[in-house]
Amino acid sequence: MRQLAWVLALAVAQPDLDSNIRQRIAKDSRVLGGVASKLLAIQADVHTAQEEVFGKGLDMKSLDALVLEKKAAETGWSNCQTQLKQEADQVTVLQQQLLVEKAKVA
């Protein structure tokens, strides 16, 4: 009974803590979903470029365009990987914070 009273007192003192952490995790998860979508779009662009190149003869203009597209795709891929790592690290920190706060309540 005493532990329940302590938990209720803590919940009254910090009613939004758990909710805020859950909202931040949900937001970060949506961001990670966006990054994953961007990665899939880049992969689709590369696939389209490959189909175009292998579907017709190569001339210098199309080869130059392919090289530029490849560089842009690699840069986009690298940027998305970096952003994905940062977001995943942030989600990990938030999950750890949530565990700490739950431990305090328990």
Phi, psi and omega in degrees: 000318182295321179295321178297319178296321179294317179297317179296321178296319178294319180297323178290322181289325182227069186290334187259358185301306181298317180297317180296317180295318178297320179295319179294320177296318179296318179297314179297324177295321177295320178297316178299323176297321177295319178296317178298320178298319178296319179298319178294323178295319178296317179298319179295320178297318179296318179298316178299317179298319179297318179297319180296317183291314184281347181272350180213168179292150181272132167239171185298323182294314180290329177293317177299318179297320179296317180298316179296319179295320179296316179297317178297319179295318179296319178296314178299318179299314180298316179297318180294321178296318178298313180296319179298318178297316180297316180293321179295320177298319180293321177297319178299316179298316180295322178295320178295319178297319179297318178297319179297315181293323177294323178295324178294324181287325183284000000 
